Amino acid sequence: MAKGTLGRLLFKYSWPALLAMSLNALYAVIDRAFIGHGCGVDAMAGVQLAMPVMMLLVSFGPLIGVGHSAVLSIKLGEGDKTTCEKLVGQTVALKIALYAVLIPLIYLNLDRVLAWCGADQVTAEAYEAARTYLQIILASHIFSHLAFGLSALQRAEGGAIRSMLCMVVGFGVNIVLDPLLIFGTPTISILNFSFSIPSLGVAGAAWATNIAMALSCLWAFGYYWRGKTAVRLRLRRVWIYPRLFVRAMSIGLAPFLQQLMSAVIVASLQLAFTKWIPDEAARTAEIASLGVFSAALILIIMPVLGCQQGLQPILGYNWGARRYRRVLDAFKLGFWTTSVLTFVAFVIQVVPPFPTWIARLFVDSQESALIALSAHDLQLSHCMIWCISINITATTYFQAIGRPWMAVALSMLRQGVVMLPIIWFLPHFLDDKPFAIWLCMPVSDVICNVVTILPVMLHLRFLSRVRSREERAD
């Protein structure tokens, strides 16, 4: 961390994080691919309708995991092992407490929650698919949260490979179980015993995810039980420590609000489609197209987020060790790497024929109208994605160095300050309502990029002055 080549360090910590995050994200991608090809448009729309609820739950993951892993990196740099053990124990305690409170609340208000996502304004088949999927998959929430939280801590202490393997296990199980449980199997006879797996459709996708997440959680705990981590998980440390709680949560607040706002944005898009499109079948198709958009975004944004996950411990450690020259160099490297990745994302989603190819991954070839609609929506929504690298890198930087409020402001800028109002106001001024709703994304990308430049330049100027002093001292 202190002396290694930055490019090698970024690659070392990014590629396992990238693979782990991509495998985690591919749970939803694979589910949608199988459902889109085997269960129809209504089922795909139903799974998308459940996504804001799942995103809400996922948002608590970075609130706990990112904040604790960032503090863990700093404390490791300072050599404070006792506090590191408390951070690991507190992560487990908070994950369990979250599950015990939040999941029962959602179960008790399931129909109302789905109505807030627009599920009561689509076809009956889509609504039933959303309800079935959500009812089942909520049960595994405790496993997914613990797996992601512990893997983030392992990555923060330098165990990038261990963190990656935790996700590999879950992904491998999920990709095997998905087709078996969604489509079922013919009758199989072994030693005069016959059995078959019935076709469960959307419910099968949810059960496959549940089983995979449970095994991934066991794998994550296994490393601590075997004592292979630099920081031990001790039962006496599983508690909530007020000072550490405030510090970790303040750092994790930025990605939490960003994820939370993402859930609000997706729910708002779904509600906007139900408000402005009078035909029930047409609005269901747009929500299914939004499902394609969400899955495609997961595929192309994971390399970007993987880079940020690899960059964070490098920034955090060197900031804690007062090596500001390396902090500045790491920021520049992270920014240019992210810029390249966002440009590749732009090409894949905007330049023909890639958008059509992406749509065909998730939509049956017989649904030609939905394929064309999804490809058009991808091109429009991501035509300016290449310009968001400065905001993404800056948010990671301020998280890593313990400046949570600046990170919160930057993370909320694109979605909360800009995009959310545009979703509701722009359709009033354009006749093509779906076009107006999708247009909010490139508009917000441009505005967000411009506003982020000033605070970033001011802080880089500070780092440059410190770097000059370090060079004169050397």
C-alpha positions as CSV (number, residue, x, y, z in Angstrom):
1,M,0.0,0.0,0.0
2,A,2.7,2.5,1.0
3,K,5.4,1.7,-1.6
4,G,4.0,-0.5,-4.3
5,T,3.5,0.7,-7.9
6,L,0.1,2.3,-8.0
7,G,-0.9,0.8,-11.3
8,R,-0.2,-2.7,-10.0
9,L,-1.9,-2.0,-6.7
10,L,-5.0,-0.7,-8.5
11,F,-5.1,-3.7,-10.7
12,K,-4.4,-6.1,-7.8
13,Y,-7.3,-4.7,-5.7
14,S,-9.7,-3.9,-8.6
15,W,-9.9,-7.1,-10.6
16,P,-11.0,-9.3,-7.6
17,A,-13.4,-6.5,-6.5
18,L,-14.6,-6.2,-10.1
19,L,-15.1,-9.9,-10.5
20,A,-16.8,-10.2,-7.1
21,M,-19.1,-7.3,-7.8
22,S,-19.8,-8.5,-11.3
23,L,-20.7,-11.9,-10.1
24,N,-22.9,-10.4,-7.4
25,A,-24.6,-8.2,-10.0
26,L,-25.0,-11.1,-12.4
27,Y,-27.5,-12.7,-10.0
28,A,-30.1,-10.2,-11.2
29,V,-28.8,-10.3,-14.8
30,I,-29.0,-14.0,-15.1
31,D,-32.5,-14.1,-13.5
32,R,-33.7,-11.6,-16.0
33,A,-32.2,-13.4,-18.9
34,F,-33.8,-16.7,-18.1
35,I,-37.1,-15.1,-17.1
36,G,-37.2,-12.9,-20.3
37,H,-36.6,-15.9,-22.5
38,G,-38.7,-18.4,-20.6
39,C,-41.5,-16.6,-18.8
40,G,-42.6,-13.7,-21.0
41,V,-42.9,-9.9,-20.9
42,D,-45.3,-9.8,-17.9
43,A,-42.9,-11.8,-15.8
44,M,-39.9,-9.6,-16.8
45,A,-41.9,-6.5,-15.9
46,G,-42.9,-8.1,-12.6
47,V,-39.3,-8.7,-11.6
48,Q,-38.5,-5.1,-12.5
49,L,-41.4,-3.8,-10.4
50,A,-39.8,-5.5,-7.4
51,M,-36.4,-4.0,-8.0
52,P,-36.9,-0.7,-6.1
53,V,-37.7,-2.7,-2.9
54,M,-34.6,-4.8,-3.5
55,M,-32.5,-1.7,-4.2
56,L,-33.8,-0.2,-1.0
57,L,-32.6,-3.2,1.0
58,V,-29.2,-3.2,-0.9
59,S,-28.7,0.4,-0.1
60,F,-28.1,-0.5,3.6
61,G,-25.2,-2.7,2.4
62,P,-22.8,0.1,1.5
63,L,-24.1,2.2,4.5
64,I,-22.6,-0.5,6.8
65,G,-20.0,-2.2,4.5
66,V,-18.4,0.7,2.8
67,G,-18.2,2.8,5.9
68,H,-16.7,0.1,8.0
69,S,-14.3,-1.1,5.3
70,A,-13.1,2.5,4.8
71,V,-12.4,3.0,8.6
72,L,-10.8,-0.4,8.7
73,S,-8.3,0.6,5.9
74,I,-7.4,3.7,7.9
75,K,-7.0,1.9,11.2
76,L,-4.9,-0.8,9.5
77,G,-2.7,2.0,8.2
78,E,-2.5,3.3,11.8
79,G,-1.8,-0.2,13.2
80,D,-4.8,-0.2,15.5
81,K,-5.8,-4.0,15.5
82,T,-8.2,-3.7,18.5
83,T,-10.4,-1.2,16.7
84,C,-10.2,-3.3,13.6
85,E,-11.7,-6.3,15.4
86,K,-14.4,-4.0,16.8
87,L,-15.3,-2.9,13.3
88,V,-15.7,-6.4,12.1
89,G,-17.9,-7.3,15.1
90,Q,-20.0,-4.2,14.7
91,T,-20.5,-5.0,11.0
92,V,-22.1,-8.4,11.9
93,A,-24.2,-6.9,14.7
94,L,-25.6,-4.2,12.4
95,K,-26.4,-6.6,9.6
96,I,-28.4,-8.8,11.9
97,A,-30.2,-5.9,13.5
98,L,-31.2,-4.5,10.1
99,Y,-32.7,-7.8,9.0
100,A,-34.7,-8.2,12.2
101,V,-36.3,-4.8,11.8
102,L,-36.7,-4.0,8.1
103,I,-37.8,-7.3,6.6
104,P,-40.9,-7.8,8.9
105,L,-42.0,-4.3,8.1
106,I,-41.9,-5.0,4.4
107,Y,-43.7,-8.3,4.7
108,L,-46.5,-6.6,6.7
109,N,-46.9,-3.9,4.0
110,L,-46.1,-5.9,0.9
111,D,-49.1,-4.8,-1.3
112,R,-48.7,-1.1,-0.3
113,V,-45.0,-1.2,-1.0
114,L,-45.6,-2.7,-4.5
115,A,-48.2,0.0,-5.1
116,W,-45.6,2.6,-4.4
117,C,-43.5,1.0,-7.2
118,G,-46.4,1.3,-9.7
119,A,-47.2,-2.4,-9.6
120,D,-51.0,-1.8,-9.2
121,Q,-51.1,0.0,-12.7
122,V,-49.8,-2.9,-14.9
123,T,-51.3,-6.2,-16.0
124,A,-52.4,-8.6,-13.4
125,E,-49.8,-11.1,-14.5
126,A,-47.0,-8.6,-14.0
127,Y,-48.3,-7.7,-10.5
128,E,-48.5,-11.3,-9.4
129,A,-45.0,-12.0,-10.7
130,A,-43.7,-9.0,-8.7
131,R,-45.4,-10.2,-5.5
132,T,-44.2,-13.8,-5.8
133,Y,-40.6,-12.8,-6.5
134,L,-40.5,-10.4,-3.6
135,Q,-42.1,-12.6,-1.1
136,I,-39.6,-15.4,-1.6
137,I,-36.4,-13.4,-2.1
138,L,-36.8,-11.3,1.0
139,A,-36.1,-14.4,3.1
140,S,-32.4,-14.5,2.0
141,H,-31.7,-10.9,2.7
142,I,-29.8,-11.6,5.9
143,F,-27.4,-14.0,4.0
144,S,-26.7,-11.5,1.2
145,H,-26.0,-8.7,3.6
146,L,-23.6,-10.7,5.8
147,A,-21.8,-12.1,2.7
148,F,-21.4,-8.6,1.1
149,G,-20.4,-6.9,4.4
150,L,-17.8,-9.5,5.4
151,S,-16.3,-9.7,1.8
152,A,-16.0,-5.9,1.8
153,L,-14.0,-6.1,5.1
154,Q,-11.8,-8.8,3.7
155,R,-11.0,-6.7,0.7
156,A,-10.2,-3.7,2.8
157,E,-7.6,-5.6,4.7
158,G,-5.9,-6.7,1.5
159,G,-7.8,-10.0,1.1
160,A,-9.1,-9.2,-2.4
161,I,-8.9,-12.8,-3.6
162,R,-10.8,-14.1,-0.5
163,S,-13.5,-11.4,-1.1
164,M,-13.8,-12.4,-4.7
165,L,-14.1,-16.2,-3.9
166,C,-17.1,-15.4,-1.6
167,M,-19.0,-14.1,-4.6
168,V,-17.7,-16.8,-7.0
169,V,-19.3,-19.5,-4.8
170,G,-22.8,-17.8,-4.8
171,F,-22.6,-17.0,-8.5
172,G,-21.7,-20.6,-9.4
173,V,-24.6,-22.0,-7.4
174,N,-27.0,-19.5,-8.8
175,I,-26.1,-20.0,-12.5
176,V,-26.7,-23.8,-12.0
177,L,-29.9,-23.6,-10.0
178,D,-31.6,-20.8,-12.1
179,P,-32.4,-22.9,-15.2
180,L,-33.2,-25.9,-13.1
181,L,-35.7,-24.1,-10.9
182,I,-37.2,-21.7,-13.5
183,F,-37.7,-24.3,-16.3
184,G,-37.8,-27.5,-14.3
185,T,-36.4,-30.9,-15.4
186,P,-37.8,-34.0,-17.0
187,T,-38.3,-37.1,-14.8
188,I,-34.9,-38.7,-13.9
189,S,-34.6,-42.3,-12.7
190,I,-31.7,-43.4,-10.5
191,L,-31.7,-46.8,-8.8
192,N,-35.4,-47.3,-9.3
193,F,-36.1,-43.9,-7.8
194,S,-37.7,-41.3,-10.0
195,F,-37.8,-37.6,-9.5
196,S,-38.2,-34.3,-11.3
197,I,-38.0,-30.6,-10.6
198,P,-41.2,-28.8,-11.4
199,S,-41.1,-25.5,-13.4
200,L,-41.3,-22.7,-10.9
201,G,-40.9,-19.7,-13.2
202,V,-40.3,-16.5,-11.3
203,A,-40.4,-18.3,-8.0
204,G,-37.6,-20.6,-9.1
205,A,-35.4,-17.6,-9.8
206,A,-36.0,-16.3,-6.3
207,W,-35.3,-19.6,-4.7
208,A,-32.1,-20.0,-6.7
209,T,-30.9,-16.7,-5.4
210,N,-31.8,-17.6,-1.8
211,I,-29.8,-20.8,-1.8
212,A,-26.8,-19.2,-3.5
213,M,-26.7,-16.3,-1.0
214,A,-26.9,-18.7,2.0
215,L,-23.9,-20.6,0.7
216,S,-22.0,-17.4,-0.1
217,C,-22.6,-16.2,3.5
218,L,-21.3,-19.5,4.9
219,W,-18.2,-19.2,2.7
220,A,-17.5,-15.7,4.0
221,F,-17.8,-16.8,7.6
222,G,-15.6,-19.7,6.9
223,Y,-12.5,-17.5,6.4
224,Y,-13.0,-16.0,9.8
225,W,-13.6,-19.3,11.5
226,R,-10.4,-20.7,10.0
227,G,-8.4,-17.6,11.1
228,K,-7.2,-16.8,7.6
229,T,-7.9,-13.1,7.8
230,A,-5.6,-10.4,9.2
231,V,-8.4,-9.1,11.5
232,R,-10.2,-11.8,13.6
233,L,-13.9,-12.0,14.1
234,R,-14.5,-12.5,17.8
235,L,-17.9,-13.1,19.3
236,R,-17.2,-10.8,22.2
237,R,-16.6,-8.0,19.7
238,V,-20.1,-8.5,18.0
239,W,-21.6,-5.3,19.4
240,I,-22.4,-1.7,18.5
241,Y,-19.7,0.8,19.5
242,P,-21.2,4.4,19.5
243,R,-18.0,6.2,18.4
244,L,-17.1,3.7,15.7
245,F,-20.8,3.6,14.6
246,V,-21.0,7.3,14.0
247,R,-17.7,7.4,12.1
248,A,-18.4,4.4,9.9
249,M,-22.0,5.4,9.2
250,S,-20.9,9.0,8.3
251,I,-18.5,7.6,5.7
252,G,-21.0,5.0,4.4
253,L,-23.8,7.6,4.2
254,A,-22.7,8.7,0.8
255,P,-23.0,5.4,-1.0
256,F,-26.1,4.6,1.1
257,L,-27.9,7.8,-0.1
258,Q,-26.7,7.1,-3.6
259,Q,-28.2,3.6,-3.6
260,L,-31.3,4.8,-1.8
261,M,-31.8,7.5,-4.4
262,S,-31.3,4.9,-7.1
263,A,-34.2,3.0,-5.7
264,V,-36.3,6.2,-5.6
265,I,-35.3,7.0,-9.2
266,V,-36.3,3.5,-10.4
267,A,-39.6,3.7,-8.6
268,S,-40.2,7.2,-10.0
269,L,-39.5,6.0,-13.5
270,Q,-42.0,3.2,-13.1
271,L,-44.6,5.6,-11.6
272,A,-44.0,8.1,-14.4
273,F,-44.6,5.4,-17.0
274,T,-47.9,4.5,-15.3
275,K,-48.9,8.1,-15.1
276,W,-48.1,9.3,-18.7
277,I,-48.9,6.1,-20.7
278,P,-52.6,5.4,-20.8
279,D,-52.5,1.9,-22.3
280,E,-51.9,-0.9,-19.7
281,A,-50.0,-3.1,-22.1
282,A,-47.8,-0.2,-23.4
283,R,-46.8,0.8,-19.9
284,T,-46.1,-2.8,-19.0
285,A,-43.8,-3.0,-22.0
286,E,-41.9,0.2,-21.0
287,I,-41.4,-1.2,-17.5
288,A,-40.1,-4.4,-19.1
289,S,-37.7,-2.3,-21.2
290,L,-36.6,-0.6,-18.0
291,G,-35.8,-4.1,-16.8
292,V,-33.5,-4.5,-19.8
293,F,-32.0,-1.1,-19.1
294,S,-31.3,-2.0,-15.5
295,A,-29.7,-5.3,-16.4
296,A,-27.5,-3.7,-19.1
297,L,-26.5,-1.0,-16.7
298,I,-25.3,-3.6,-14.2
299,L,-23.2,-5.3,-16.9
300,I,-21.4,-2.1,-18.0
301,I,-21.2,-0.2,-14.7
302,M,-19.6,-3.1,-12.7
303,P,-16.1,-2.5,-14.2
304,V,-16.4,1.2,-13.1
305,L,-17.5,0.3,-9.6
306,G,-14.9,-2.4,-9.4
307,C,-12.2,0.2,-10.1
308,Q,-13.6,2.4,-7.4
309,Q,-13.6,-0.5,-4.9
310,G,-9.9,-1.2,-5.7
311,L,-9.0,2.5,-5.5
312,Q,-10.6,3.1,-2.1
313,P,-8.3,1.1,0.2
314,I,-5.2,2.6,-1.6
315,L,-6.5,6.1,-1.0
316,G,-7.6,5.4,2.5
317,Y,-4.4,3.7,3.6
318,N,-2.1,6.4,2.2
319,W,-4.3,9.2,3.6
320,G,-4.1,7.5,7.0
321,A,-0.3,7.1,6.6
322,R,0.0,10.8,5.6
323,R,1.4,9.9,2.2
324,Y,-0.3,12.7,0.3
325,R,1.8,12.4,-2.8
326,R,0.6,8.9,-3.4
327,V,-3.0,10.0,-2.7
328,L,-2.8,12.5,-5.5
329,D,-1.2,10.1,-7.9
330,A,-3.8,7.4,-7.0
331,F,-6.6,9.8,-7.6
332,K,-5.3,10.7,-11.1
333,L,-4.8,7.1,-12.0
334,G,-8.3,6.2,-10.8
335,F,-9.9,9.1,-12.8
336,W,-8.2,8.2,-16.1
337,T,-9.0,4.5,-15.6
338,T,-12.7,5.3,-14.9
339,S,-12.8,7.6,-17.9
340,V,-11.7,4.8,-20.2
341,L,-14.3,2.4,-18.7
342,T,-17.2,4.9,-19.0
343,F,-16.3,5.5,-22.7
344,V,-16.4,1.8,-23.3
345,A,-19.8,1.7,-21.6
346,F,-21.0,4.4,-23.9
347,V,-19.9,2.5,-27.0
348,I,-21.5,-0.7,-25.9
349,Q,-24.9,0.8,-25.1
350,V,-25.2,3.5,-27.8
351,V,-23.3,2.5,-31.0
352,P,-25.4,0.1,-33.2
353,P,-25.7,-2.8,-33.3
354,F,-24.7,-3.3,-29.7
355,P,-27.9,-2.0,-28.1
356,T,-29.9,-4.5,-30.1
357,W,-27.6,-7.3,-29.1
358,I,-27.9,-6.4,-25.5
359,A,-31.7,-6.4,-25.7
360,R,-31.7,-9.8,-27.2
361,L,-29.8,-11.1,-24.2
362,F,-32.9,-10.5,-22.1
363,V,-35.9,-10.7,-24.5
364,D,-37.1,-13.6,-26.5
365,S,-36.5,-13.3,-30.2
366,Q,-40.2,-13.5,-30.9
367,E,-40.8,-10.3,-29.0
368,S,-39.4,-8.1,-31.8
369,A,-41.3,-5.0,-30.7
370,L,-39.8,-5.1,-27.2
371,I,-36.3,-5.7,-28.5
372,A,-36.6,-2.6,-30.7
373,L,-38.1,-0.6,-27.8
374,S,-35.3,-1.7,-25.4
375,A,-32.5,-0.9,-27.9
376,H,-33.9,2.6,-28.5
377,D,-34.3,3.3,-24.7
378,L,-30.7,2.1,-24.1
379,Q,-29.3,4.5,-26.7
380,L,-31.2,7.5,-25.4
381,S,-30.6,6.9,-21.7
382,H,-26.8,6.3,-21.9
383,C,-25.8,8.7,-24.7
384,M,-23.9,10.9,-22.2
385,I,-22.6,8.2,-19.8
386,W,-19.0,8.8,-20.9
387,C,-18.9,12.1,-18.9
388,I,-19.7,10.9,-15.4
389,S,-16.2,9.6,-14.5
390,I,-15.2,12.7,-12.6
391,N,-18.2,12.5,-10.3
392,I,-17.7,8.8,-9.6
393,T,-14.0,9.1,-8.8
394,A,-14.5,12.2,-6.6
395,T,-17.2,10.4,-4.6
396,T,-14.9,7.5,-4.0
397,Y,-12.0,9.8,-3.0
398,F,-14.0,11.8,-0.4
399,Q,-15.3,8.5,1.0
400,A,-11.9,7.1,1.3
401,I,-10.3,10.0,3.1
402,G,-13.1,10.4,5.6
403,R,-14.9,13.5,4.2
404,P,-18.4,12.0,4.1
405,W,-20.4,15.2,3.6
406,M,-18.7,16.1,0.4
407,A,-19.1,12.5,-0.8
408,V,-22.8,12.7,0.2
409,A,-23.3,16.0,-1.8
410,L,-21.6,14.6,-4.9
411,S,-23.4,11.3,-4.7
412,M,-26.8,12.9,-4.4
413,L,-26.1,15.5,-7.1
414,R,-26.9,13.5,-10.2
415,Q,-30.0,11.7,-9.0
416,G,-31.5,13.6,-6.1
417,V,-30.9,17.1,-7.1
418,V,-31.1,16.9,-10.9
419,M,-32.7,13.7,-12.2
420,L,-35.6,13.3,-9.8
421,P,-37.2,16.7,-10.6
422,I,-36.7,16.2,-14.3
423,I,-38.5,12.9,-14.4
424,W,-41.7,14.6,-13.1
425,F,-41.4,18.0,-14.9
426,L,-40.0,17.2,-18.4
427,P,-43.1,15.2,-19.6
428,H,-45.2,18.3,-19.1
429,F,-43.3,20.1,-21.9
430,L,-42.8,17.3,-24.5
431,D,-45.5,15.5,-26.4
432,D,-43.5,12.2,-26.6
433,K,-43.9,11.2,-22.9
434,P,-41.7,8.1,-22.9
435,F,-38.9,10.1,-24.7
436,A,-39.2,12.8,-22.1
437,I,-38.9,10.3,-19.2
438,W,-35.8,8.6,-20.6
439,L,-34.2,12.0,-21.5
440,C,-33.8,12.8,-17.8
441,M,-30.7,10.5,-17.7
442,P,-28.4,12.2,-20.2
443,V,-29.4,15.7,-19.0
444,S,-28.5,14.8,-15.5
445,D,-25.2,13.3,-16.6
446,V,-24.1,16.5,-18.2
447,I,-25.2,18.8,-15.3
448,C,-23.6,16.5,-12.7
449,N,-20.3,16.5,-14.5
450,V,-20.1,20.3,-14.8
451,V,-21.0,20.9,-11.1
452,T,-18.5,18.3,-9.8
453,I,-15.4,19.9,-11.4
454,L,-15.0,22.9,-9.0
455,P,-14.8,21.1,-5.7
456,V,-12.5,18.4,-7.2
457,M,-10.1,21.0,-8.6
458,L,-10.0,22.8,-5.3
459,H,-9.1,19.7,-3.4
460,L,-6.5,18.6,-6.0
461,R,-4.9,22.0,-5.7
462,F,-4.5,21.3,-1.9
463,L,-2.9,17.9,-2.6
464,S,-0.6,19.5,-5.2
465,R,0.7,22.0,-2.6
466,V,1.2,19.2,-0.1
467,R,3.0,17.1,-2.7
468,S,5.3,20.0,-3.5
469,R,6.3,20.3,0.2
470,E,6.9,16.6,0.4
471,E,9.2,16.7,-2.7
472,R,11.2,19.7,-1.2
473,A,11.5,17.8,2.1
474,D,12.9,14.8,0.2
